């Protein structure tokens, strides 16, 4: 999508601090980190949000979570890992391209919001 911030990041039109990339996903540092590790994992395929995903997207969405686990392992934050997928503006989704927040490196509180 030409007006999607995250699509433009994947295409290299908008700079980011890349953490991981393969043929299906791209991961980068959040510009407003809420934990010592705060990485966003996105599918390269544009899916505007979880509520708009199709059954055929299930494997890709699951794969994004495996990438999140890989990043957590590489950063040795498995014991403080939290993944978040905000769905819709009332839940805090600000960029309408499905993304998973990978947060860790500090104690997490519950409830989160």
N, C-alpha and C positions, 0 to 999 in steps of 0.2 A: 504494500500500500504506500503510495508516494507521500502521504501526509502523516504516516505513523513514525513516531520518534524511534521506536525500537527497530523497525524495519530499516530505517536510515542508519542506525548504529550497525546493524548486521552488514549493510552494504558499504560501510566505511565512510558514509557521508557526514556522520556526526561522530566525533571522537569519543572513545571510551577506554577504560583501563581493563583490557581483556584478561580474563582469568582462564578461560577454556573455550575451545571451539572444535567442533567436528562438523560432519556433513549435515547434521540435524539440529544442532543446538549451538547457542552462543551464551557465554557467561561473562559477566563483567561486574566490577565494583560499583555499588550503589553510590551516588553522588552525595547522599545525605545519610551516612551510616548510623544505624541505631544500635550497633554492637561492634565489638572489635573486628569480627568478620560479618560483613553484610554484602552479599553477592546476589545478583539477579541472574537466574537461569531462564532463558527464553527459547522457545522453539523458533527455528528459522522460518517455518511456515507461519504466516499471519493467521492467528486465531484471536479474535478480539477479546475473548474472555471465556472462562470455564463454562458459563451459561450458553455460549454459542458453539461449543465444541460438538463435534459429530462423533458417533460411535467409531468411525474410522480413525479418529484422532487419539483414541485411548492408548494405543501403544506409544505414541510420541509423547503424550503427557506423562505416562509412567516412566518413560526414558528420561524425561527432564528431572524426575525425582531421583533416578539413579545417578545422574550427573551431580545433583545436589549432594548425594551421599559421598560421591567420589571427592568432591571439593572439601567436604567436612573431614574426610579421612586424611587428605593431603595436608590439611591445616591442623590436624589433631584436635578437632573440636567435637568429636562424636558424642561426648558426654554432656555437651551443652547445646546441641544442635536443635534449632527450631526452623521448620519450613512453614511459610505462609503464602497462601494464594488468595489475595483479595479479589472479591467478585462484585463488581459494581461500585459506583461512586459512594454510596452510603457505607460501604465496607472499607473504603479508603483506596479503591483502585483509581489511579490518576492517569495511567497510560493504558489505553485500551488495546493491548497486545498481551495475551496471556503471559504471565511471568511468575516465577516462584522466588520468593525471598529466602535466602539461606542466611540465617543469623546464628551466631555462636561466639564463644570465647568469653562469656560472662554468665552468671546465674540468671535464669529466666524466671519471671514472676507469673503467677496465674491468679485470676484471669488476666489475659494480655490487654484487653481494651475495655 
